[in-house]
Amino acid sequence: PPVPEDLTPQPRPEGKLFATLEGSGDSMPLAGIGMCCRPTAYDTICVERTIEWYLLMGGRHIDGAYLYMNHESIGKGMRKAMAKGVPREEIFLTTKVYPTEFGYEKTRETVERSLKQLGEDYVDMVLMHAPSRMLPGPGPKDCKGLTNTECRLETWKALSDLRAEGKIRNAGVSNFDTSHLEELVGLYEGNSSKFAPVTNNQIPWNPWATDKQVKTVEYCKSKNIQITAYNSLGGTTGETEKAMELDT
C-alpha cells in the first residue's frame, strides 16, 4: 500500500544489535532487508514503498546489489523516508559489484553508476558479489589476460581507492571462502595505508552450514571480518558452493 504522507518515523528498536567494522569503526545493524530474489524485488513501485515503509518502521540496513537492477527504486524510497525524518547517518546501505564488472576501471565505473542510480554521494558498504561468476556468461572484459586471482586483486584496489575518496565507507565480499579471503587480507596486511580491510563476508549461514562454511566463519572471526548471513533459515546453496569451488 502507499505510505501515508503524514506518517512519522519510528525510532530504531530498543536493544538493536550492531557489528563494529574494521577500519572505519562504523556500526552495521545485524538485521537488514535484502532486495533480491523474489518477484516484488523487481517491481519498481513495490521496492520504493517497501524501502520507505521499512525505514519509517525503524529498519536501517538495506542490502542491495548492482545485479538486482533496483537501485533507483531503493534510492527513491530512501529519499522519501529521509524527507519524513529518517536520518541518513542511521541508514546502512550495501551494494555489490558482480564478477562480470570486476577489474580496476570497470569496478570504479560500476560503483559510480550505482551511486548515480541510487542518488547517493556514498554507500556504506560495497561487496564483491562472489569470487567468480555464479551464472553462465562471459568473464569480465576489464580482466582480459588476468587470472581470477589477479582480477580480484585489481577489483580490491579499486574499492580501496573509492574508500579513500569517500565514495564508499567500507569494503567487503560475498560468497568468499578462506582461500579467496586470504588473497585480499594479504594485500591489506602488507600495506594497510593503501588497501582497505575486508570488513564483511556475506555467505549462507545456518544450522546446516557445510564444513567449508564453518571454516570460513572461523577464519573471518580470526581476522575481525563480520559475517552477514543469508539463507539463515536454510535453503539451496548449490550455486554458491559451485562459485566458491571455481578455479582461483
Beta strands, then each sheet from edge to edge (+ up, - down):
strand 1: 18-20
strand 2: 27-29
strand 3: 33-34
strand 4: 61-63
strand 5: 92-97
strand 6: 125-128
strand 7: 171-174
strand 8: 200-204
strand 9: 226-230
sheet 1: 1+ 2-
sheet 2: 3+ 4+ 5+ 6+ 7+ 8+ 9+
end
